[in-house]
């Protein structure tokens, strides 16, 4: 998943944000499992997913949802 800019995420609706959040969490889980089982090709992907999740949660807090 490409790192989404904060401004791009702000333009999304709540349903779209939920979908992107779910996808980022699933991807982060897969990366963590992969990192324990074998060597990752790009360990920075874990950090990128964490940043996306944090951005989405920040937007949700600003909007007062979930």
Rosetta blueprint (number, residue, H / E / L):
1 X L
2 X L
3 X L
4 X L
5 X L
6 X H
7 X H
8 X H
9 X H
10 X H
11 X H
12 X L
13 X L
14 X H
15 X H
16 X H
17 X H
18 X H
19 X H
20 X H
21 X H
22 X H
23 X H
24 X H
25 X H
26 X H
27 X H
28 X H
29 X H
30 X H
31 X H
32 X H
33 X H
34 X H
35 X H
36 X H
37 X H
38 X L
39 X L
40 X L
41 X L
42 X L
43 X L
44 X H
45 X H
46 X H
47 X H
48 X H
49 X H
50 X H
51 X H
52 X H
53 X H
54 X H
55 X H
56 X H
57 X H
58 X H
59 X H
60 X H
61 X H
62 X H
63 X H
64 X L
65 X L
66 X L
